[in-house]
């Protein structure tokens, strides 16, 4: 019986590079990576777009929504809160603090004057009415 082993030079080089380095050494300056995105659902009907975005742990004052034609941008600033009390030392913090943002384009322009945003229980709900196309104006030739 023959054993076949796959050879991947990159994996072997990385394994050799970190061989012998203790993985238990603390890195006090390390910060957790930012979440790539917050989750969103976008749906539409003939009159409007409906957007639901999961944004738990935020205050509604920290959320910013920008609409420019058919482009929508949602961003939020996450702020750090103090956990350690009475001289305690934080051994590990896995929460992200900073800015998160999503931007997307829609098929129709949004009627900004009638757009609505509501934030409850960590879910941002956007109602974005579609801008009605102006009636075609036919010019008479003189």
Secondary structure by P-SEA (a helix, b strand, c coil): cbbbbbbbaaaaaaaaaacccccccccccccccccccccccccccccbbbbbbbccccccccbbbbbcccbbbbbbbbbbbbccccccccccccccccccccccccccccccccbbbbbcccbbbbbbbccccccbbbbbcc
